Amino acid sequence: MAKLIRFGVSLGAELLGKFDSLIRARGYKSRSEAIRDLIREQLVSEEWREEKKETVGILGLVYNHEERELTKKLTRLQHKYLDLVISSTHIHLDKHNCLEVIVLKGKSYLIKNISDELLSTGSVKHGKLLMTTTGKDIG
């Protein structure tokens, strides 16, 4: 395990009270754990700003599978970016609606490109890209 270093943080009482309420509600056992996660969140955001950095994205798409040619379009786009698509899972939500979960790994700008292309495909009802990290550079 890496060497731990203690440091002090000064906060106003009201802000600290709100922070303590938030971390209790989220189940953190200590302020240190919560602060580590906040720092990591910022480091991941920075990774995504560096367009050439290798990152990981999880794209979720909700759509009506009965829409003409939509499933073929989505599959065609995933094959177009085969070097980025690690995995794809198709989930039947109900009689008409499906959720496609696509795991992508590669340069952040390429993941954004394929995500934008898939999200803007006609008849996709909703979608969202979760931008995360390979974990290599955030300790």
N, C-alpha and C positions, 0 to 999 in steps of 0.2 A: 504494500500500500504506500502511496505517496506520502511524504512528510506533510503533516497538518500544520498550518500556520494560523494563529489567532490574530484577529484585528478588531478594532472597535468601530462602531458605526453610531453616529449621533442622529437621532430622529426626534421630532416633536412628539409629545405624549399622545396627541390625537391620532397622528399618522401611525405610530407604533401600536396603539390600541386597535386600529382598523386592520393593520397587518396581522396582529395576533389573532383576531377574530377570523380572518380569512384563512390563516394556516391551520387553525383548529378545525374549521369547517371542512377543510380539505384533508384532514387526517395527518398532518405533519406532526412529528414527535418533538421537533425543535425548530427554532428560528434558523439555525445553521442549515438544516436540510432544505428548508424553503428558499433560503438565499442561494444555495448551490443550484437549485433548479432554475431560479430566476437568471442567474449568470449563464447557465447552460443554454437557456432559451435565447438569450441575446447572442451567444456564440453561434448557435444554429442559424439565426437570422443573418448574421454576418457571412456565414458560409454561403447562403443563398444569394447574397449580394455579389459575391465573387463568381461571375458567370462561368468561369472555367473550372470551378471546384466540383469534385465528384460528390454528389448528394443523393439522397433517397427521397422519393415521393410516393405517396399512396393516394391514388385518384379513385374516388367513388362516383359512379354515374347511375342515376335512376332514370329508367325509361320504360315505355310501353313496348314490349317485344313484338306486338302486332303491327307496329308502324312499318309500312312498306320499306324494305331494303335497309332499315336502320341497323339491324344486327350485322348484316354484311358490311356496311360502311364502317362500323366500329371495329370489326375484325380486320378489315383491310388496313385501317389506320394503325392498328397494333402491329400488324406484319410489316408495315412501312418503317416502323421504329423498333424492329426486332432486337436490335442491339441494346435497347434501353429497357424493354419489357422483361422483367424477371418472372412475373407470375400474373395470372389473371384468373379471377374466380367469379363465376356467374351464380347468382342467388335468385331464386324465384320468391318474390315478396307476396304475390297473390296471383289471381287468375290472369292478370294483364301486365303487372309491373314487375320489373327485374332490377336488381342491383348488380352492377359490374364493379368489382374492386380490382384495380390494376396497380401492381407494385412496379415502380420504375427506379432504375439506378443509372446515374450518369451525370454529365455536366448539367448544372442547374438551368442554364438557358435552354437546353434541349428538352429537359423535363417540362419546363414551362411551355415550350412550343407544342409538344405533343398534347399536353393537358388542355391548352387553349383550343387546339384543333378538335379534340374529342368533346370538350364541353360545348363548343359552338356548333356541333353537328345537330342539324335540325331534328326535332322530336326528342332530344334529351331533355327530360323534365327538370332535373336538378343534378348538380355535381359539385364536388369540392376537392381541391388538392390540399393534402396535408403534407407540408414540407418538413422533412426531418433530416437526419444526418447519418453518415456511415459510422459515426462514433469515434473515428480515428483521431480527431483533433480537439476533442472537448474534455478530455480527462475525467 
